[in-house]
Amino acid sequence: MRTLWIALLGLGLTATGAHAADLQAGKAAFEKYTCVSCHGADAKTPLQPDYPILAGQHPDYLAHALTSYQRGQAGAPASANVRKNAIMGAMATQLSATDIENISAWLSVQPSPLAVRK
């Protein structure tokens, strides 16, 4: 019974208004930093077929990718787990850690054609 109570309490904490505010801030940052111009307003209809679908991705993966682009743009060595792309590097350097967290959270809950097939 105690385990059930703790689990329900945890669910209640994640459903608070603070989490919703982060999602709204993520959507606003996605639009502010013009991510829509390449990845689409819904983050699942990119401008080019080789641009990734961001909607529905795991938030930790998205945050890691954006941070890796920042490190690549800053000239960090390859051993620092960098991603090098002129466009994404320039875009990612504008983002704060809070922006990255909020954008990643918002993108992760968007409807998406991405799925795990069994």
PAZATOR-218508 format. One record per atom (N, C-alpha, C, O): residue in one letter; x, y, z. Coordinates in pm, whole numbers, padded with zeros to 5 digits, always signed. Atoms other than C-alpha are relative to their C-alpha. Layout:
BEGIN
AXYZ
...
end
This chain:
BEGIN
M+00083-00119+00000
M+00000+00000+00000
M+00087+00125+00000
M+00058+00222-00070
R-00089-00115-00008
R+00284+00237+00087
R+00062+00029-00136
R+00076+00146-00174
T-00059-00017+00133
T+00444+00179-00255
T-00099+00065-00095
T-00062+00153-00173
L+00102-00059+00084
L+00118+00260-00428
L-00018+00148+00031
L-00031+00230-00060
W+00016-00139-00042
W+00082+00581-00228
W+00116+00086-00051
W+00094+00197-00100
I-00118-00074+00047
I+00438+00690-00315
I-00007+00019-00152
I+00026+00126-00203
A+00011-00011+00145
A+00379+00616-00684
A-00105+00104-00039
A-00081+00185-00129
L+00104-00099+00030
L+00056+00817-00686
L+00045+00141+00033
L+00013+00235-00040
L-00053-00131-00036
L+00226+01105-00508
L+00097+00049-00107
L+00094+00166-00144
G-00094-00037+00107
G+00501+01102-00772
G-00071+00042-00126
G-00031+00139-00191
L+00079-00038+00117
L+00245+01111-01051
L-00064+00136+00019
L-00070+00217-00074
G+00061-00129-00030
G+00072+01403-00883
G+00100+00113-00012
G+00065+00222-00059
L-00102-00105+00009
L+00396+01598-00863
L+00037+00030-00143
L+00064+00145-00177
T-00036-00025+00140
T+00472+01551-01232
T-00113+00064-00078
T-00089+00118-00186
A+00113-00058+00070
A+00125+01669-01329
A-00034+00140+00050
A-00142+00192+00022
T+00027-00133-00053
T+00154+02003-01152
T+00012+00105-00108
T+00058+00077-00218
G-00006-00111+00094
G+00130+02340-01323
G+00141+00036-00040
G+00161+00090-00149
A-00137-00034+00034
A+00507+02382-01312
A+00045-00075-00124
A+00115-00020-00209
H-00037+00079+00118
H+00550+02101-01564
H-00066+00057-00125
H-00004+00065-00230
A+00071-00059+00113
A+00286+02256-01791
A+00065+00130-00043
A+00074+00159-00162
A-00068-00125+00034
A+00465+02591-01771
A+00128-00029-00078
A+00161+00046-00171
D-00121+00037+00072
D+00786+02420-01886
D-00033-00039-00144
D+00040-00005-00237
L+00039+00039+00135
L+00603+02270-02183
L-00037+00122-00083
L+00000+00131-00200
Q+00035-00123+00072
Q+00461+02609-02279
Q+00125+00080-00034
Q+00136+00135-00143
A-00126-00070+00026
A+00805+02764-02246
A+00078-00071-00110
A+00145-00006-00191
G-00067+00077+00105
G+00942+02483-02464
G-00059+00029-00137
G+00015+00046-00235
K+00065-00033+00128
K+00686+02551-02736
K+00039+00141-00044
K+00068+00164-00161
A-00036-00139+00032
A+00760+02924-02717
A+00145+00010-00048
A+00173+00082-00143
A-00140-00003+00041
A+01136+02864-02741
A+00017-00066-00137
A+00096-00018-00218
F-00006+00067+00129
F+01088+02622-03034
F-00037+00097-00112
F+00024+00098-00218
E+00043-00100+00099
E+00908+02901-03218
E+00097+00119-00003
E+00133+00166-00111
K-00089-00117-00009
K+01136+03185-03097
K+00132-00024-00073
K+00180+00064-00145
Y-00130+00029+00062
Y+01455+03014-03215
Y-00014-00059-00141
Y+00080-00118-00193
T+00033+00038+00139
T+01292+02933-03554
T+00030-00145-00034
T+00068-00176-00148
C-00016+00143+00027
C+01322+02556-03520
C-00102-00045-00105
C-00078-00140-00181
V+00107+00035+00094
V+00999+02546-03723
V+00043+00015-00144
V-00011-00053-00232
S-00039-00024+00138
S+01178+02671-04033
S+00064-00122-00065
S+00061-00134-00188
C-00058+00123+00057
C+01356+02336-04078
C-00078-00125+00041
C-00094-00217-00040
H+00063+00121-00053
H+01166+02086-03860
H-00152+00002-00009
H-00216-00098+00025
G+00145-00012+00013
G+00810+02210-03927
G-00064+00046+00129
G-00012+00022+00238
A+00071-00054-00117
A+00562+02377-03694
A-00043-00110+00095
A-00053-00088+00216
D+00042+00112-00083
D+00450+02036-03569
D+00117-00090+00040
D+00098-00190+00109
A-00124+00073-00029
A+00812+01908-03543
A+00001-00142-00057
A+00084-00224-00020
K+00002+00131+00063
K+00718+01607-03754
K-00012+00006-00152
K-00021-00097-00219
T+00001-00017+00146
T+00705+01752-04106
T+00116+00092-00039
T+00096+00209-00070
P-00117-00083+00031
P+01060+01870-04175
P+00001+00049-00144
P-00061-00010-00232
L-00012-00061+00132
L+01145+02088-04472
L+00065-00095-00100
L+00021-00104-00215
Q-00070+00095+00085
Q+01383+01827-04615
Q-00017-00140+00057
Q-00025-00156+00179
P+00021+00136-00051
P+01338+01450-04591
P+00116-00053+00086
P+00097-00145+00165
D-00112+00047-00082
D+01685+01409-04437
D+00012+00074+00133
D+00101+00044+00213
Y+00005-00066-00130
Y+01605+01646-04148
Y-00081-00089+00094
Y-00181-00147+00053
P+00069+00094-00089
P+01497+01452-03840
P-00137+00047+00047
P-00164+00166+00058
I+00127-00024-00069
I+01148+01426-03697
I+00034+00013+00147
I+00095-00078+00205
L-00030-00023-00141
L+01174+01572-03348
L-00116-00036+00091
L-00094-00075+00206
A+00118+00031-00081
A+00819+01517-03224
A+00005-00145+00046
A+00031-00236-00034
G+00006+00135-00053
G+00793+01216-02997
G+00133-00061+00038
G+00137-00173+00089
Q-00131+00051-00040
Q+01167+01175-02942
Q+00011+00003+00152
Q-00062+00077+00218
H-00024+00001-00144
H+01291+01099-02591
H+00066+00132+00041
H+00158+00178-00026
P-00055-00130-00039
P+01365+01422-02402
P+00149-00003+00033
P+00220+00094+00005
D-00142+00006-00032
D+01704+01305-02279
D+00085-00009-00127
D+00195+00046-00131
Y-00071+00008+00128
Y+01810+01220-02635
Y+00009+00139-00064
Y+00115+00180-00111
L+00003-00133+00061
L+01703+01564-02761
L+00093+00097+00074
L+00168+00172+00012
A-00086-00088-00080
A+01878+01746-02475
A+00147-00033-00025
A+00230+00057-00037
H-00138+00042+00026
H+02194+01543-02532
H+00047+00047-00137
H+00159+00095-00152
A-00036-00042+00136
A+02191+01619-02905
A+00026+00150-00005
A+00125+00192-00064
L-00018-00145+00002
L+02148+01994-02853
L+00127+00042+00074
L+00200+00131+00029
T-00122-00031-00075
T+02424+02002-02592
T+00124-00041-00079
T+00226+00028-00076
S-00112+00045+00084
S+02651+01805-02826
S+00027+00097-00115
S+00142+00119-00151
Y-00018-00102+00103
Y+02590+02062-03101
Y+00068+00123+00059
Y+00153+00184-00006
Q-00065-00114-00066
Q+02686+02337-02855
Q+00149-00027+00019
Q+00232+00059-00009
R-00141+00035-00020
R+03010+02155-02768
R+00076-00002-00133
R+00190+00044-00140
G-00064+00002+00132
G+03087+02099-03138
G+00025+00139-00053
G+00130+00165-00111
Q-00014-00138+00046
Q+03032+02465-03218
Q+00110+00073+00078
Q+00178+00160+00025
A-00100-00065-00086
A+03257+02566-02927
A+00141-00053-00027
A+00238-00003+00030
G-00131+00053+00033
G+03541+02358-03073
G+00052-00103+00098
G+00173-00127+00105
A-00042+00104-00095
A+03546+02091-02804
A+00056-00119-00078
A+00016-00142-00192
P-00057+00115+00070
P+03750+01781-02890
P-00105-00110-00020
P-00204-00116+00052
A+00094+00108+00030
A+03575+01478-03037
A-00024-00089+00122
A-00132-00147+00135
S+00017+00082-00120
S+03631+01297-02708
S-00103+00058+00096
S-00143-00008+00191
A+00102-00065-00084
A+03382+01544-02552
A-00141-00029-00049
A-00237+00035-00006
N+00130+00039+00055
N+03098+01378-02747
N-00067+00119-00067
N-00168+00171-00020
V+00048-00117+00073
V+03041+01656-02998
V-00079-00042-00123
V-00065-00154-00174
R+00065+00011+00130
R+02816+01693-03298
R+00038+00126-00075
R+00030+00236-00021
K-00040-00115+00080
K+02935+01917-03578
K-00094+00014-00119
K-00102-00073-00205
N+00087-00036+00110
N+02685+02079-03808
N-00011+00150+00007
N-00051+00205+00109
A-00006-00146-00001
A+02715+02443-03908
A-00134+00064+00038
A-00138+00158+00117
I+00131-00061-00029
I+02342+02516-03895
I-00044-00031+00142
I-00080+00060+00217
M+00045+00036-00134
M+02254+02322-03581
M+00093+00053+00108
M+00047+00089+00217
G-00095-00056-00097
G+02569+02436-03403
G-00031+00146+00029
G-00033+00188+00144
A+00033-00142-00016
A+02481+02801-03464
A-00133+00017+00072
A-00148+00108+00154
M+00130-00011-00066
M+02121+02745-03356
M+00011-00039+00147
M-00044+00030+00234
A-00008+00052-00136
A+02211+02546-03043
A+00077+00095+00094
A+00048+00099+00213
T-00077-00089-00087
T+02460+02804-02915
T-00085+00112+00058
T-00047+00174+00158
Q+00090-00104-00051
Q+02171+03047-02866
Q-00080-00048+00122
Q-00138+00034+00194
L+00088+00058-00101
L+01998+02811-02621
L+00067-00007+00137
L+00184-00043+00148
S-00046+00021-00137
S+02034+02817-02244
S-00031-00144+00040
S-00103-00214-00032
A+00030+00135-00050
A+02025+02496-02042
A-00151-00014+00025
A-00207-00121+00001
T+00144+00002-00024
T+01667+02585-01945
T-00076-00011-00131
T-00175-00085-00140
D+00063+00011+00132
D+01572+02637-02310
D+00007-00144-00051
D-00092-00198-00100
I-00019+00137+00047
I+01714+02295-02396
I-00092-00095+00074
I-00155-00181+00013
E+00088+00086-00080
E+01525+02128-02112
E-00146+00019-00040
E-00219-00079-00056
N+00140-00028+00033
N+01197+02299-02201
N-00036-00046-00142
N-00141-00107-00163
I+00025+00043+00139
I+01223+02240-02577
I-00006-00152-00007
I-00095-00208-00071
S-00004+00147+00001
S+01315+01874-02521
S-00126-00059+00062
S-00181-00156+00009
A+00122+00049-00065
A+01021+01824-02284
A-00121+00020-00090
A-00204-00070-00103
W+00115-00028+00086
W+00775+01989-02521
W-00001-00093-00121
W-00104-00150-00155
L-00007+00086+00118
L+00897+01795-02826
L-00036-00144+00034
L-00100-00213-00046
S+00021+00141-00036
S+00880+01463-02640
S-00147-00037+00015
S-00182-00154+00002
V+00142+00031-00019
V+00504+01492-02579
V-00085+00032-00123
V-00208+00021-00118
Q+00075-00030+00121
Q+00408+01594-02931
Q-00037-00129-00073
Q+00040-00225-00073
P+00038+00119+00078
P+00214+01345-03144
P+00101-00024-00110
P+00156+00069-00169
S-00108+00032+00091
S+00448+01161-03372
S-00025-00132-00073
S-00092-00222-00021
P+00006+00128+00069
P+00471+00890-03635
P+00106-00097+00051
P+00106-00214+00013
L-00103+00087-00054
L+00771+00755-03443
L-00062-00098+00098
L-00146-00061+00180
A+00054+00102-00089
A+00697+00429-03265
A+00098-00114+00013
A+00184-00136-00073
V-00076+00122-00019
V+00859+00121-03125
V-00086-00115-00047
V-00196-00136+00004
R+00076+00112+00056
R+00745-00179-03324
R+00043-00129+00070
R+00162-00150+00094
K-00031+00129-00064
K+00724-00521-03157
K-00027-00112-00097
K-00007-00229-00063
end
